[in-house]
């Protein structure tokens, strides 16, 4: 994965976390779990598409 894809994942996490915090009034623990879950999901998707378009 290039640096741009990693940056996109981090930017998406930042935007989603701030939105989640504003909408749900989440605690620090909930935000950490949300960040972890989003990071794992986006990483899996990025890796999947990387291998699909590898050929």
N, C-alpha and C positions, 0 to 999 in steps of 0.2 A: 504494500500500500504506500502511496506517496504521502508526502507531508500535507498536501492539500486535503486529502480525504480525512486525515486525522484532525486537521483544523475544522473541517465541516462537522465532524462528529462532536467535537468539543463545543463548537458554536451552537449546534442543535441542543445539546445538553443544557447549555447556559440559558437559552431562550425558553425551553420547556420547563426548566426548574423555576425560573422567575415567574412564568405564567402559572405554574402549579402553586407556587407560594402565594400569589395574589388571589387566586380563585379559592383555594382550599384553606388558607391560613394554616399551613402545615408547620409542624415542629421541625427542629433540626434533624432528629432521627428519621422522620418521614421523608424529608428532603434527601437525606443521604441514601436511603433505600431507593427512592425514586431515581436519583442520579445513577446509582449502581445498576439498576434494572435497565434504564435507557442506554447506558454505556454498553452493557452486555448485548442487548438486542441490536443496537446499531453496529457494533463490531462484528457480530455474527452475520448480519446482512451484508456489510461491506466485504467480508471475507468470502461469503458465498458468491457475490457478484464478481469478485476478483477471480475466483476459480472458474466460474462459468465463462467469462470472457478471456480466459488465459490463452486459449488456442488462437 
